[in-house]
């Protein structure tokens, strides 16, 4: 089911003709993905809980994007740029979801092998 949802999301993003991406939005996406992947790895290594790691990593990237845009909007330029916030959150969601799909597969496979051996 996760594979079908991922495939559908990729198709949805590729079909949209009204996408305008800026260089700065790409950097926000990359930073969101980097923050999210680092947080996911840290939380999962400590707790071994995929759900908690997913939500913490997505939350950290979203919080970082919101706080950066809040700082830009209120202190620097007076403009809160929602597209940069969404780009940061999309990067965080992409990394969190990718890690969530591929984390823990080896342990499940090893448990099944042990059960089949007996």
N, C-alpha and C positions, 0 to 999 in steps of 0.2 A: 504494500500500500504506500509506503514511504517513497518507493521508486516511482510510482505512478504520479504522486503529488509533486515530486521534484521535476519529473519530466513535464508535467502540465505547467508548472511555474516557469520553467525555462522557455517553453513555447509561448507562454503569455508575454514574457518580457521581450522576446524576439519579434513578435508580431506587431507590437505597438509602434505605429509610424510617427507618433507625436513625441518621441523621446528626444530631448535635448540634453546632452551631457556636456558638462564643462570640465576643464582640466582640474579645477579645484574640487569638484564633486567626486572625481576619481580618487583624489588623494584622501578625501573624507571616507570613501568606501574602504580604501586600503587601511586606514588607521582604525576604522571600526572593526575590520576583520582581524587586524593584528591584536588589538585589545581583547577582543572576544576569544580568540584562539589561545592567547596566553592565560586568560582567566579560566577558560574551560579546562585547560591542562592542569592548572594549579588546583582548582576546586575538585576535579575528578581524582587527582592523585591523593588528595587528603580524605575525601569522603567516599569514593567509589560509588557515587550516586549520579547516574546520568541525568536525571531530571533536575536535580539541584544544580549541577554543573551547567546545564543548558540555560536555565533561567538566570543564574548569576552572571554568566558570560554575556548573555544578551542584555541584561540589565546594566552592566558596567559600560558596555559600548553605547547604549542609549543614553545613560546618564552623562557620559563624556560628551556626546554630541549635543545634548541639550545644554549642558553647562557652557560649552564653547560658544554656542550660538547665543545664549543668554548674555555671556560676556561681550561678544561682538555687538549684540543689539543694544545693550544698555550702556556700555562703557566706551566702545570704540566708535562705531559708525552710526548707531541709532537704527539699524535695520536687522531684524531677526530673519535670517534666510532659512526658510523651511526646507528648501531643496537640499541644502547641506546637511541639515538634521536627518532628513530621510535617507540620504546617501550613507551617513555614518551608521544609522540603524540597519540599513540593508546589508552593509558589510558585516555588522555584528551578527545579524540573523543568518547570513550565508555561512559564516564560519561556525557558529554554534550548531546550526542544523547539520552541517557536514560532519563535524566532530561527533554529534549525537548519533548519526547513522553508523559510523564506522568504529565507534568505541565499544569494547567489550565483546566483539565477535569471536576472538580467539578463545576466550575463557568458556564461552558457551559451546564451542566446537570441542574443546578438550573434555568438558563434562560429558558430552554425548559419547565421545570415544571411550571414556572410562566406563560409562554405563553399558555400552555395547560389548566391551571386553569381558565383562562378567557374565 
